[in-house]
Amino acid sequence: MLMAARRMLPVFVAVVLCGLGSASRGQGYPPGEAVDRMTVADGLSDRLVASEPLIRQPVAIDFDDRGRLWVLQYVQYPNPAGLDRVEVDRYSRTVYDRIPEPPPRGPVGADRLSILEDADGDGRMDTSRDFASGLNLASGFAFGDGGVYVLNAPYLLFYPDLDHDDVPDADPEVLLTGFGLEDAHSVANSLTWGPDGWLYGLQGSTVTARIWGVEFQQGVWRYHRPTDRFELFAEGGGNMWGLDFDRRGELFASTNVGGNVMLHMVPGSYHWKSFGKHGPLHNPYTFGYFDHVPHEGIVGGHVAVGGLFYLADAFPGGFRGQFLAADLLDHSAHRHEVSRLGTSYQARQVGDLLRANDSWFAPSDMTLGADGSVYVADWHDRRTAHPDPDAEWDRTNGRIFALDGPGPRPTGEGFDLQTLRSPELVDLLDHPNSWYARRALRVLKERRDESILPGLRSRAVDGRGGRALLGVWALHGVGGLDDPTARSLLDHPDADVRAWASRLIGDGVQVDRALADRLLALANIDPSVEVRSSLVGVATRHPSPLGLGIARAILRRDVDGADPYLPLRLWWAVERCATEIPSATLKALATPESWDSALFRDEIAGRLLRRFAGNGSVEGDAACLRLIDAAPGGASRRALLADLDEATSGRPAPIAPPLAARIAGMARAGPDLVVLTRLSARSGDRAAFGRAVDGASDRSRPSGDRLALIDLLAERAEPETAGPLIRIATDDPSTEIRLAALPALGRFDDGAIPDAILEAYTDQTEGWRARAVDLLLSRPAGARALLELVDRGRLEAEELTTDQVARVATLGVPGLDALVRRHWGAVAASTPEERLAEVRRLNNDLRAAPGDPARGRLTFREHCASCHRLFGEGEPVGPELTHANRADREFLLVSLVDPSGVIRKEYLPSDVATRDGRVLTGLIAEQSPTTLTLVGPEGDRSTVPMDQVEQVADATTSLMPDDLYRALSPRDLRDLFTYLQGDGPAAAD
């Protein structure tokens, strides 16, 4: 029911909030009062470090090698200087008139990278001076290599400062070009050095990067300065802002997706993304993705930013190892325990780190200081969402706070890591504060001092635990990971060391033959799932005999089927091999012996067949034939046939003759399987198609068989099947079958369809009638027949919702608008004043009496659960409500009364025009190279072949009807709101 969850404040919402009293207004406390209002976790204290006018709009903070705090002030946000907008789409993505030149040649922006210093040592910054100014959408920075790296979309820049005088030695060097700048709250961000010596960063959800032939939206990327290499490390994620590594070197990104806090991202992985907003993953053959880290006990908002692992000793002992993340919408920061779950992780929120008690507190970044304190940047504004780009914007605010542990606070300044000798830096690797260890790693990498190699080699080979792992990273950074040392590390007793040695070897462009043999041996014998996971990463990077050999060995061992990450990672490695060396991949895996592995049977075989079938080539179909013939027994072959059926559904290319002949032979020799009928019909077998028509109409057959055959008839859309489908849709005794036949009829431009549907209309269920109206409104002839029936008085105008009537305009048919005006008047949105009056009326109804949550749960199931999930119940068509702003009654009422006022970007519907004259409206749920799937307001799915899609346009209204709440009595409304704002099903039982 709440399809249009809010993210911005349009005119109507502003009017509502102003009319509902002071409870909704932000405070905006002065800096000194703001810090006094904060509450922090036991054992910690808070401190104001900097505020306006010293800083404004801080978006990123970090400490340099001298312990000084730097802040990137994102004052230019949200519009780049010097560019003109050409186009803005429904996701706020903006096309500009040109790509700006990099600074200082390009337009002069208001962003600046500044150095703050505490002159008197009282913990409060006294001075600020700019290292770089005139930046234009600058969103991240990192120290290293004798200068400062700066993200200034679309560029990664490097400002040299070899003499360390805080003045750039020259104009910045452009290292990378092509990061997206379409949306300033999603640009590349979070520059962070990895333990492997690569510079890592994120990119958010509504921009597109195109760098050196690599295109991506959300993702983790990395850059290696010594070899000038750029890679997409992992694809997917939400609008991520915050990146850190745990003590084992595993990468975690903070997320803005409700009910989640972090993503665990590994080399070559694919993750959830907003598929409706951005389409599919760039590799159409991933056949799966990783979701967020499973999390328990989440409270607060749904935008985690700046997350970091607390690996220092200033806080009480219980904090060490916890993941600390700011919560933008909750105006707070939280603590999370993170524990292993196979080769990935699970998490649990264990309490608040801080609570601002100030709705203007908008945390944008967090960092660990040399003093062991945690520093939090506060953007500080009444807005906590991306604004209208033309709105007036207060750029005068900004604060930085610190959370200190008990006891005296070390100064954190007055030193310079650059002045330390290399052995002293090696000693810092063991410092209890990871701030020192990580910077020592980086400085050692920059120096490449060969004199320390023997000590580092001994530490790595002979050490244990974290000490050895830090030795491996340092040795690699300094350039001492030669082949003999690498072979020794592959025999190390610690699995983490073996895993990282494998990964670092695999990071090379090529792998030495002797090392390759050793990696293959490990794949066959290593007892650690962590090592096998790292080896799968090597296989993904090297789709060669090495990668194929690793994958085959791990498949044959067959011990990792229950791991949350490894099976899918193994598929991605096999997929790379199937792409680069298809013949060798088939020879290795299309064998009866492969089927002895449950991991191959359950995770690889079907995906491999779908991969080969997906390109629609004769060679691909020949590979499918080899896989089917290698499968032992009927059950295995039936499983592959089901995968082939899925892969060829909607595929423009016909099934190649040799494979078609094999399918026909199986159909003649075996039982009457629906999957064989579908495949045979798709191969051009007319007898099989006739069996499909008869089977779809056969009321004695199982409903699952009939539904599959109806789907085939819709896919083929041959004219002679319109008649049987009409009879099924109007006369079949099964409601499920009739409902399935209606969208199937949408594929046919047959004049008999509107007449037959309207003749049967009055005798059908409410759900059937609603779907029938959608069917009729998808084509001009059907819409005209429907409206003329209303015009003749044979159908009540109330049968059509306002949203359905509004869709008539999308057809562009002369004369229909006149019929609409005659019976419905001007179909226009109500005014802000009218909607405000409705909100006030409903608010009065809610105040009249208490509600019953048990009855409210039933109301939710009836009216809301087809599109929304709450407390684990319902369908995820619209926004998930469990972690939405349910405590705010006004938020819920506004969403209910004006669902199309502002819609979360990922829930904006589309109007899809097809080449056969239809217009379909829904959310884009899936998109592959061959099909596009829409989800309608009742959760019904419509799949359209991509070669039939003529145009995809923005819909102007939410899928949630404007007047849905009018079906509720005042008591129903009170019951529903009591349940919506309650603590869960248990409270309702």
N, C-alpha and C positions, 0 to 999 in steps of 0.2 A: 504493500500500500504506500510505502514511502519511497517510490522509485527515484524521486529527484532530491537526493540528499544534498545539502547546501555546502558550497565551498566559498562563495563570494556573497557580497551584500548588494543586490540590485536595489533600485529605488523602492520597490514594494517592501522588501525586507527591512530596509532602513526605516521606512514609515512605521512598520509594525513594531520594531524594537524601540523606536522613540515613543510610541504610544503605550508601551507596556511598563513604563516605570524605570527606576534607576537600577534595578537588579541586573539589567543587561549591559550597563555602561561600564567601560574599563576605568581603572583608577589612574594609572600613570603617575606613580609616586615619585617624588624627588629622589635622587640617588641615595642619599643618606637614609631616608625613610624606607626605601625599597629594601636595603640590606637588613634593616632592623625587622622588617616584616617576614623575612625568610625564616623557614624552619628547615633544619638539616638533620641528617642521620645522627644517631647517638655516637658520641666520641669525636664529632667534627665541629668545626666552627666556620662561619662564613666571613668574608671580607670583601669590601668594595675595592677593586684594583684600579679601575679607570671608568670615566663616564664623560658625557657631553659637558663642555665643548671640546675636551681633549680628543675624543674619538666620536665617530658617527657611523652608524650602520655597519658594525663589524660582522663580517661573514666568515672569516678564517683567522685563527690565531695560532702562534707557535713560538718557541724559544730558540734563539740561535746558539751557536757554539760558545758564546760568552754568557749565556743565561739571560739574555735580554728578550723581552716580550715584543714580538712583532704582531701587527694587526693589519689585515686587509680590509679597507673601508669601501664598501660596495655602494657608494653614494649615487652612482649613475643609474642604478636599478630603478625601473624595469626596462627602460628604453635606451639603446645605444645612442651615443652622440653622433650627429652628422649624417644619419641615415634616414631615409624616408620610407614609410611603410607603403608597400604595394598591395598586400593582401593579408588578411587575418582570417584563419579558419576557425571552426567551432571549438578547437582545442587550444585556442589562444596562440597557435603557432603563426608567426609573422614572417612573411617574405619581404625582404628589404630590397631597395633599388640597386644595391651593389654590395660587394664584400669590402669591408674597410681595409685600408692599409694598416699594417701593424704600427704601434707607437715607435718613435715619435712622428712618423710620417702621416699617420692616419688622423681621423678626427680626435680632438682632445676631449677626453672624458673627465668625469669628476672623481673617478676611483683613485685611491692612493694606497701604497704600501708604506706603513709607518713603523718607526722604532720607538717604543716607549721605554723610559728609564725612570727608576726610583732613586732619586738623588740622595735622599736622607735615610733610606733603608727601613722605612716604616711600613712597607708592603703596599703602598699606594703610589701609582705612577705620577710623576711630577712633570715630565716633559715628553713631547712628541715631535719627531722630525721625520720628514718623508725620505725614504730611500728611492721611491719611484712615484711619480704623479702623472696626471693626464691619462691614466689608464681608462679603458672603455669596456665595461663588463668584465672586470678582473675578479676571479672567483676562487683562486687557490694559489698557494706558493709553497716552495720547499727549498731548503738550503743544501748546497753541495757543489763540488767541483770548482771551488773558487768563485762562487757567485750565488745567484738566487734564480730558481726556476719560477716562472709566473704563468698561470693560465689566464689568458685574455682572449676569450672566444673571438674568432675561430682559431687562435694560435696557442701553441706552447712556446713560450719565450725563455731565453736565458740571458740574464743581466750579469755580465762579468764584474767581479770586484776582487781582483787578485791581491790588491794591497790592503784589503779589509778596512778601508777608510769610510765605509758606508756611503760611498758615492760610486755609481756605476762607472766602469772604466770606458765604456763605449755604449752605443745604441744596442738594444737587445738583439741577440741572434734568434732568428726564427727556426725552431727545431721541427715543429709539426704545424701543418695547416689543414684545416678542414673540420674542426669541431663545430657542432651546431650552435647557432645563436638565435634560433627562432623564438625561444622562450627563456627569459632571463632567470626564471627560478628552477631551470632544469639543466643549465649549462654544465660543462665539465668542471669537476671540483675534486677536493680531497686529495691533493698531491701527497703521497706518502712513500717513503723508501721501503722496499721489501727487503727481507733478510738476504735475498739472492742478488742484491745490487741493482735491481731494476727499479725504475720510478713508476709507481702505480697511480692510477686515478680512476675516477668514476665519471659516468655521464648519466644524466637523468632522463625523464620519461618523454618529454615533448620536444626534443631536438634530434636532429639526425647528423651524425658525423660521416664524413667521407674522407678517409685518410689513406693514401697509398693503395687505393683499390679496395679498401675495407670499408663497408657501410654498416652502421649499426645505430640503434637508438640507445636504450638502456644497456649498460654493460660496464664491466671492469676492463680497462686497457692498461698497457704498460709500455715503457720506452726504455731502451738500453743505450745510454749515451756513447759508451766506447765503441760500439759496433753500429750505431745509428739504426737500430732495429725497433720497429713498432709492431705491436701485436694486440689483437683483441683477446684478452685473457679468458673472459667468460661473458656470455651474452644473456641479457634479461635483467630482471629486477624492476623495482618500482622507481620512484623519483628518489634515488639513493643519494644521501648526503652524509658522509662519514665512513671512514675506512680504517681498519686496524688489523694487526696480526697478533695472534695469541703467542704463548711462549713456545709453541711447537712450529710457529711460522705459518699457521693456517689463516686464511684471509676471511674477514667478516665485514659485511657492508650493512650500514643502517638503512632502514626502509620506512616508507611512508604508508605502507599497506595496513589497514586496520586489522587488529588482532595479532599482529606480528611485530617483531623488533629488529630482526637481523636475517641476513642470508649468509650461508656458508658457501663460498664460491671457490672452486678448484680449477686447475688448468683445463681449458677446453670444455667447460661445462656449459649447459644451457639451463636457464631458470625461468620461472614464471615472469611474464610481463603483461602489460595491459593489451591483450591481443585485439580487443575491439578497437582500441585507439591506434595501434601500430601495425596491425596485421600479424602474420605468423613470424616465427623465428626465421632468420635468413637462410638457414639450412632446412629445406622442407622435409628432410628425412631424419630428423631427430627422433620422431615418434615417442615423445615424452620429454619431460623437463623436471627439474628439481623445484620444489616449493620452498617456502621460508623454513627456517629452523623451527621445529615444533616447540611451542611455548605454553607454559602453564601460568595461571595466576595473573594475567595481564589486567591492569587497571590503568585508567588515564585515557589520553587521546590516542591518535593513531599515526603520529609522525615522529619517528625516532631519528635524531640527528646527532652527529658527532660522537658516535659510540666508540668507547675505548676500553681495553683491558687494563685494570689497575694492577700493574706489576711494579710496585714500589713499597716502601716500608714506613711512610709517614703516617698512614692511617692505621687504625687497629687491625689486628691480624686477620679478622674475618673478611676484610675487604679484598685481600690479595687474590688475584685471579678472577675477581668478579668483572662482569661486563657492565660498565656504567654508560648510560645513554640518556641524553636530554629528550624531553617530550614536548614538542612545540605546542600542540593544542591543549595540553594539560598544564602548561606553564610550570613545568617541574623537570626533574631528572630522576631516574630510577636505577635500582641495583638489580642485577640478574646473575643467577648462578648458571654456569654453562658446563655441561658434562658430556662425555663421549656417548655416542649412539652409533656403534659400528664405526665406519670410516667418516661419519659425520657427527652431528651434535644435537643435543636437546637443551632447552633452557627453561628457567623458572624465575619469575619475578619475585624478589624477596623483600622489597620495601622501597621506600623513597630514599634518594640521595639528597635531594632538596625539593622544597615546595616554596614557590615564590610568593604565593598569596597575593598575586598582582597579575591581572589579566593582560597587562601590557608586556609582561616578561615573555620574550620570544627567543628561546635559545637557538643559536645558529651553528655553534661549534663548541667542542671541548678539547682540551689538550692537557697532557701531564707536564708538570714543570720539573726543573732540576731540584727543587726543594721537596718533591714528592707530593705537592698539592695538586689539585685538579682545578683547572681554570675553565670558566664557562663564559662564552660570548653571548651577550643579550642584544639582539637586533632592536628590541624595545619599541613596540608600536602597538596601537590598538588593533591593527590588522594582523591576522595570523593566517592569511591566505593570499594567493596571487591576486593582485588587484586588476581592475580595469586599467589598461595601459595609459589611458588619458585622465585618470583620476588625479586629484590633487594629492600630493604625497609628502608627508612630513619627514624630512631627511636630517633633522637636527638631533636625533636621539641615538644613544648607543652606550652600552655598559659592558664591563668585564668584571666578573666576580671570581673569587677563589674560595675553594673549600680546603681548609687546613686540618691536619691531624692534631692530636693532643701534644702538649709539650712545646718547647721553643721551636720556632720556625727557622730553619737555615736560610741564609740570605738568598741563595740561588743566583747570585751575581758575583762579580769580582774575580772571575777566572776566564780562561780561554782554552778550550780543548785543542785549538790549533797550535798552541805553544808547547803542548806535552810531547815528550819523546814517544816513539812508537811502542817501546816496552811498557810505558805507563798507560798508553791507550789499551794495550792488551790486558793489563790488570783491570781496567774499567769494564771489561767484558763480564767480570764477576760481581759488579756493583749490584746491590739489592734493588736499586732504582733503575728500571729498564731505560729510562731517559739517557743515562750515561752509556749503557751497553750499546744501545742502538746508534748513538752518535759516534761512539768509538768505532763501531763496524764501518760506518760510512767514511770516517776520516781515514781509517786504515786502507779502505778500498781506494780512496783518492791518492794516497801516497804510494801504494804498491812498493813498500819497503821490503826488499828481499831478505834483509838481515833477520827478520822475525819469522821467516818461513819455517826453520827447524822447530822452533818452539810451538808454532801453531800446528804444525804437522803432528808433533807429539801429542799435543792437547786433543786434536781431533781423533787420532788413531787409538790412543791409549786412554783417553778420558771416558767419562760415563755421563749419562743424563744430559741436562742442559748445558753443562760445561763443554761436553764434546760437541753438541750441536752448534753452539756459538763458535767453537773452533772450526767446524766445517764451513760455516758461513764466512768467517773471517779469512780462512785459507782460500776459499773460492774468490773472495773479493780481491785479495792481494795478488791472485794469479798463481797460486801454488797447488791447485788441484790437478796435478799431472796424472798420467795414466797409472803409474805404480801406486800412487796414493789413492786414487779412485778405486783401484782393485782392492786395496786394503780396507777401505771404508765399506765396500760392498760385503765384506766379511765381518763387519763390526758386530759385537754382541747386542748393541742397542738397535731396535727396529727403526726408531726415528732417524738415526744416523744412516742406516741402509736406505731408508726411503728417500731422504734428502740427497744422498749421494746419487741415487738413481735419477732423481729429478734434475739435478744439476748436470749430470752427464747428458741427459736427454734434451736439455736446453740448448745444446750445441746444434749447429746446422747439420753436422755429420757426427756419427759415432764410430770410433775406432773399432775395427773388426774384433780385436780381443775383448774389448769392453762389451761389445754387442753380444758376444758369446757368453760372457759372464752374466749379462742381464737376462739372457734367455735361460741360463741355468737357474738363476734366482726365480724366474717365473715358474719353473718346474718344481722347486724345492722349498722356497722360503716359507716358513710357518706363519709369518705375520701378514694379516690382512692389510695393514698399513703399507707394507712394502709392495704387496700385490696391487694396491690402489695406485701407488706411485708409478709402478711399471705400466699400468694401463694408461696413465698420463703420457708416458714415453711412447707407447704404441700409438696414441692419438696424434702425437707430434710427428711421428715417423711412420707414415703409411707405406711401408716397405716390407721386404722380407723380415726385418727385425720386428716391426710392429705387428705384423701378421703372426709371426712365431710366438710373440709374447701373448697375444690374444688367444691363440690356439692352445697354448700350454695352460693358461688359467682356466679356459673352458674345460679342458680335459680333467683338470684337478677337481672341478665341480664342488667347491666348498664355500662359495660366496653368494649363493642365491638369496640368502636372507638379509644381506647387507642393504642399508637404505640407499647407498650411492653406487656401489661397485657394478651391479648388473647393467645399469643404464650407461655408466661410463664405458663399460666393456663394449656395449653396442656402438657407442659413438666411435670407438677405436676401430671396430669392424667396419663401420660405415665408411670411414675414411679410406680403409683398405679397399673396400668394394668400389669406391670411386676412382682411386688411383691405380690399383692393380687388380681389376675385376677377375681376370682369368686365374691368377694365383689364388685369390680369395675363394673362388668357387672350387678350385682343385683341393684346397685345404679343408673346406668346411662342408661342401656338398657330398658328404660321405656317410654311409651307414654308421660308422664309428662315432661321428659327431653326435648322433642322436642318443648315445649312451649317457651324455651329460644332460642332467635336468636343467642346468643353466643355459645350455644351447637350446633345448626344447622350449623352455618357457620364455626366454628373453631374446634370443638371437634369431632363431630360424624364421619365425613369422615376419620379424622386422626386415630380415635380409631379403626375403621374397618380396615384400612390399617395396623395398628399396629398388630392386631390379625391375619390378613391374611399373614403378612410378614414372619412369622416363618414357614409357610407351614405345620403346624401340624393339625391333626384331631381336637384337642381341639380348636385351633385357628379358624378353619373354622366353628366349632360349635358356637363359639362366634360371628362370622360374621353373621351367620344365625339368632341368637337372636337379633342382632342389626337391621337387615333388617326387621324382623317380628315386631319389636317394632316401626318402623317408620310409622307415620300416613300419608296416602295419597300417590298418585302416584309420585308426584314431589320429595318427600323426599326419596322414595325408588329408584327412578331413579338416584338421586345424589349418594346414597350409592353404587348402582350397578356400576356407573362410577368409584368410588374409588376402588371397588373390581376388576374391570377390570385392573386398573393401578397396583394394588398390586400383581395380579397374572400374569401379563405380564412378561415373562421370568423366572417365578418361576419354578424350577425343579419339585417340588412336585405337583401332580395332585390335582384338587379340590376334597375335600372329598365327598363321595356319598350323605350324607344328604343335603349338600349345593347344590351339582350338581342337585339333584332331585328338590329342590326348584326352582332353576334357570330354569330347563326344564319346570316346571309347569307354571312359569311366562311367559315363551316364548310361550307356547301353549295358554294361556288365554289372553295375552295382544297383543298390536300392534307389528309390525315387527321392533323391536329396534335393531340397530347394536350392542349395548353393550351386549344384551342378546345373539345374534348370536356369538359374540366373546367368551363370557363366556361359552356358551354351547359347542362350538367347543373345547375349552380348557378342558372341562370336558370329552371329548371323544365322544361326540354326532356326529356321522358321517353325519347325515342328516343336522345338523347345519353347519358342515364344507362344505358340498356341497352348502348350501345356501351362505356361505361366498365366495366360488369360483364364483358362479353365480353373486352375488352382486358386487364383485370387477370388473367384466367384463361388468356389465350393465351400458351402457352409459347414460341411462335415470335417473339414481339415482343421488342424490346430491353428489358433489365432496367430501364433508367431510365424507360421509358414505363410499365412495369407497376408500378413503385414509386409513380409519381405517381398512377396510377389507384387503387391500393390506398389511398393516402392520401385520395383523394377519397371512396372508399366509407366509410372510417372517419369522415370529416368529416360526410357526409350521414347515416350510420347508419340507413339504411332497412331495415326488418326482413327483406325478401326477399334482402338481400345477405349475411346471416349464413352461409347455406349455402355459397355460392361461396367465401367467405373461409375457412370451416372446411376446405374441400378444399384451398385454396391453402396454408394453414398446416400441414396434416398430410401432404399428398401431393406437393407440388411438388418437382421434382428440384433446384431451386436453393435452397441454404441461405440465401442473402441474401433471397430472396423469402419463404421460410417464416418467417424471423425478422421480416420487416416485417409479415407478416399477423397475427402474434400480438398485438402491441399494438393493431392495428386491431380485433381481436375484442373488445378490452376495452370498446368502445363499445356492445356489444350485450348485453342482458339476456336471453339465450336459453339455455334449459335444455339444449339439445343441445351447447353448447360444452364444458362440463366433461367430459362423457362422451367426446366425440371427442378432446379433448386428452389425456385419460388413456389412452385406448385406443392412441393413437399414441406415447405417452410413451417407452416402453422402446427404441424403434427410432431415436430421435433423438439428435442430438449433445448434448454436455454444455452448450454455450451455449444451445441450443434449450430443453433441459429447465429450465435456470435461469430463462430468460425465461418459460417456460410456468408455472412455479411462481409467479412474480410476477403473471402474469395471473390465475391461479386465486385467489390470495390477495387480489385486488383486489375481489372480490365474495363475499358470504356463501355463495351456492350453490356457487361454485367451491371455496372454502375447505373447506366441509363435505365435498364429494366427494373432495377431496385427502386430508383427514385420515381419512375413513372407509376410503379405500384403504389407508392405512397401518395402520389398525386391523384390517383384514381380512388383513393380512400380504402384500398384493400389491405393496407399495412399501416399501422400506427407510426407516426413520426418518432415517437419515443423509443422505438425499437433500435434506433441508431444513436450512438453516443455522439457527443459534440466532436470528439476526436475523429470518429469515423467519418462524420460529415465533412470535417475540415480536410480529410484526405482526398475528397473529390477534386479539389483544386489541383492536386498533383498530377491528375490525368490530363489536364489541359484540353478538355472536350467542350466545344461551343454548345451552349444551351443548358448544360448541367448546372452552372452557377445560378441561373434563373430559377430552376427547380429548388435549389437549396434555399435561396432567399424567400421563395414563396412559402416554404414550410418551416424553415428554421430561422429565418431572418438573417441578419448579418452575423456570421459565425466569427466572432472576434473575442479576444480575451477580455475578461472583466477588468475594470479599472483598478488601480491600487487602492482607491478608497473603498470600492466594493469588496475587495478581498480582505482589507483590514476589518471591515464590518463583520465579515464572516468569521474571521479569527476571533474577534471579541465575542461574537455570539457563541461560538463553540467553547471559548474559555469560560463563559458564564455557565454553560451546560456542565462543564467539568467541575466547577466549584460547587454545584448544587448538592452533591451527595458523594459519598465514597463509592469506589468501584469494586467489583469482584474479580480478582485476577484469574480465577479458574474459568469464569465465563469469558473473560477477556482472551484467554488462550484459545478458546474455541472460536471466537471472532477472528483472531489472528489467523488461525488455520483456514477459515472460510474465505477471508477477504485479502489476506496479505501473503500467506505462505507460498502462493504460486510464484512469487517474484522475490521474496526476501527470506533470508535466514535469520533466526533469532534463537539464541540458546541451543544451537545445533539442529534446529527444526526449520524446514522450508527449503526453497529452491534459490540458488544464487544468480537469478536473472538480474535483479537490481542490487543496490548496496546492501552489504551485510550489516545488520542492525545491532548486533551484540555489543560492538565497540564503538557505535556511533554516539552522538551527543544526546542520549536518551533522557538524561536528567533535565534537559532544557525543554520545558513544555512548549514554549513559543517556537523553538526550532521544529518540533514535531508538528505543531499546528500549521506553520507556514508551509512545511513540506506537503501537508495534506491538502490544504486549500489551493495552493499554487504549484503543482508538481512540475510545471514547465518553466517556472520563474528562473531558476538556475539549476542546472543538472550537472552532477559530477561528470567530468569529461569522459570517463570510461563507460558511462551509461547513456550517452547521447545516441539516439537511434538514427538509422539511415533509411533513406528511400532508395530502393534498388530497382532501376528500370531494366527490363530484359528485352532481348531482341524480338521476342514473340509478343510484345505489347503489354506485358504486365508491369505493375508497380507494386513492390512488396516493401513493407515497413517493419523494421525490427532492429535489434541489436546484432551486430556482427559478432557471432560467437566463435566461429572458426573460419579460417581461410587457408586453403592449400593451393598448390599450382593448378588444380583441376576443379575445385568446388569452393563455393562460398555458402556458409550456413548462417541463417538469421534465426533469432529467437523472438517470438511475438509476445504480447502482453499476458497470454495465458500459459506461457512456457512452451508453446508449440514451436517446433523447429521446421524450417523450410530450407532445403539445400538446392542451390542453383549451380549448374555447370558454369565455370568461369567463361567459357567461350559463348555463353548465352547472356552474359552481363554486358549491358550497353552503357550504363552510367550508374554511379553511386553518388548520391547527393545527401546533404544534411537534412534530416527531418527537423521540423520547427517545434515539435511538441514532444513531451515525455511519453513513454509507453504507458505510464500510469494515467488513467483517465482523470480529468479535472474534477468530476463530480462523484467520484467513487464513495466519498464519505457520506453522501446524501442517502445512501442505503442504510445507514446506521441510525438507530434511535439515540436519544441522549443517554439512555442507560447503556446501550451498546458501546457508545463512545467512551463513557467513563470506565467501563470494564476493560476496553481495549487499552486505554492509556494507563490504567493501573498495571496491566500486564507488561506493556511496553516499557514502563519506567520502573519495573520491579527488578528483583534479584535473580529471577530464573524460574524454570518450571516447578522446582520444589516448593517455592513460595506460593505457587498457584494451585498446588494439589491439596 
